[in-house]
Amino acid sequence: MNPVDLYVSLYRPSTASQAAALVEVGEGLQRQLEDLSRDPTPERAEAVAANLAGAQRAVLRLREALLTAPQEDVAP
């Protein structure tokens, strides 16, 4: 694999793989929010807030990929 292809595979995942990863992100956030609800602590709240910000970045990366991807790469 040439260096450009390697870079693309590592740093520009397909829209399909990005979208599929959101399921795991959502499940992880759900568990963290349930734990926070059961046992609220400042540390737990800070961790959840940081992970919510990470989820937002993941969604915005997917949005950017969808806007720049050739139409045939974007499957419903």
C-alpha positions as CSV (number, residue, x, y, z in Angstrom):
1,M,0.0,0.0,0.0
2,N,1.4,3.4,-1.0
3,P,1.7,6.1,1.7
4,V,-1.3,8.1,0.4
5,D,-3.6,5.1,0.5
6,L,-2.4,4.3,4.0
7,Y,-3.1,7.8,5.1
8,V,-6.6,7.8,3.6
9,S,-7.4,4.4,5.2
10,L,-6.2,5.6,8.6
11,Y,-7.5,9.2,8.7
12,R,-10.4,9.3,6.2
13,P,-12.6,6.2,7.0
14,S,-15.5,5.6,4.7
15,T,-18.8,7.1,5.4
16,A,-20.3,3.7,6.0
17,S,-17.7,2.8,8.7
18,Q,-18.2,6.2,10.3
19,A,-22.0,5.8,10.4
20,A,-21.7,2.2,11.7
21,A,-19.4,3.4,14.5
22,L,-22.1,5.8,15.8
23,V,-24.1,2.8,17.1
24,E,-21.3,1.9,19.5
25,V,-20.9,5.6,20.4
26,G,-24.6,5.8,21.3
27,E,-24.6,2.6,23.3
28,G,-21.5,3.8,25.3
29,L,-23.1,7.1,26.0
30,Q,-26.3,5.4,27.1
31,R,-24.4,3.3,29.6
32,Q,-22.5,6.4,30.9
33,L,-25.7,8.4,31.2
34,E,-27.4,5.6,33.1
35,D,-24.4,5.4,35.5
36,L,-24.4,9.1,35.9
37,S,-28.1,9.0,36.7
38,R,-27.7,6.2,39.3
39,D,-24.6,7.7,40.9
40,P,-24.0,11.3,40.0
41,T,-20.5,12.6,40.8
42,P,-18.6,15.6,39.4
43,E,-16.0,13.3,37.9
44,R,-18.6,11.1,36.1
45,A,-20.4,14.2,34.9
46,E,-17.1,15.6,33.5
47,A,-16.4,12.3,31.7
48,V,-19.9,12.2,30.2
49,A,-19.6,15.8,29.0
50,A,-16.2,15.1,27.4
51,N,-17.6,12.0,25.6
52,L,-20.7,13.9,24.4
53,A,-18.3,16.4,22.9
54,G,-16.5,13.6,21.2
55,A,-19.7,12.2,19.8
56,Q,-20.5,15.6,18.4
57,R,-17.2,15.7,16.7
58,A,-17.8,12.2,15.3
59,V,-21.2,13.3,13.8
60,L,-19.6,16.4,12.4
61,R,-16.8,14.4,10.7
62,L,-19.5,12.1,9.2
63,R,-21.4,15.2,8.0
64,E,-18.2,16.5,6.3
65,A,-17.5,13.1,4.7
66,L,-21.1,12.9,3.4
67,L,-20.8,16.4,1.9
68,T,-17.5,15.7,0.2
69,A,-17.9,12.0,-0.8
70,P,-18.8,11.1,-4.4
71,Q,-22.5,10.2,-4.5
72,E,-21.8,6.5,-5.3
73,D,-19.9,6.2,-2.0
74,V,-22.9,7.4,0.0
75,A,-25.4,4.6,0.4
76,P,-28.7,5.0,2.3
